[in-house]
Amino acid sequence: MYYLTAKIAAKFAVMRSERERGATAVEYGLMVALIAAVIVTVVALLGTTITAKFQTVLDAISK
């Protein structure tokens, strides 16, 4: 009887571990998506600023 109980407990432990691993993968996926969104936003905002600065330098050189 103890063997059967231990085997069932071990099976539940493995199932729980697999569920937690899946949840962790989802959490990491959400973090990566959030970081990617922040990077895209920063590059979009800084891209126009940097372009304007380069244009100012080019205008000063061409005068």
C-alpha positions in Angstrom: 0.0 0.0 0.0 2.9 2.4 0.9 4.5 1.7 -2.5 1.2 2.6 -4.4 0.8 5.8 -2.3 4.5 6.8 -2.9 4.1 6.1 -6.7 0.9 8.3 -6.9 2.6 11.1 -4.9 5.6 10.9 -7.2 3.3 11.1 -10.3 1.6 14.2 -8.9 4.9 15.8 -8.1 6.0 15.3 -11.7 2.7 16.7 -13.1 3.0 19.7 -10.8 6.6 20.3 -11.9 5.6 20.2 -15.5 2.8 22.7 -15.0 5.1 25.1 -13.2 7.7 24.7 -15.9 5.0 25.7 -18.5 3.9 28.6 -16.4 7.5 29.8 -16.1 7.9 29.6 -19.9 4.8 31.7 -20.4 6.1 34.3 -17.9 9.5 34.5 -19.7 7.6 34.8 -23.0 5.6 37.7 -21.6 8.8 39.4 -20.3 10.5 39.0 -23.7 7.5 40.5 -25.5 7.4 43.5 -23.1 11.1 44.1 -23.5 10.8 43.9 -27.3 7.9 46.4 -27.2 10.0 48.8 -25.1 13.0 48.5 -27.5 10.8 49.1 -30.5 9.2 52.2 -28.8 12.6 53.6 -27.8 14.1 53.1 -31.2 11.1 54.7 -32.9 11.3 57.7 -30.6 15.1 58.1 -30.8 15.2 57.4 -34.5 13.4 60.6 -35.4 15.6 62.6 -32.9 18.8 61.2 -34.3 17.6 61.8 -37.9 16.9 65.4 -37.0 20.4 65.8 -35.5 22.1 64.3 -38.5 20.0 66.6 -40.8 21.1 69.6 -38.7 24.8 68.6 -39.1 24.3 68.0 -42.9 22.7 71.4 -43.3 25.6 73.0 -41.4 28.2 71.3 -43.6 26.5 72.1 -46.9 26.5 75.9 -46.1 
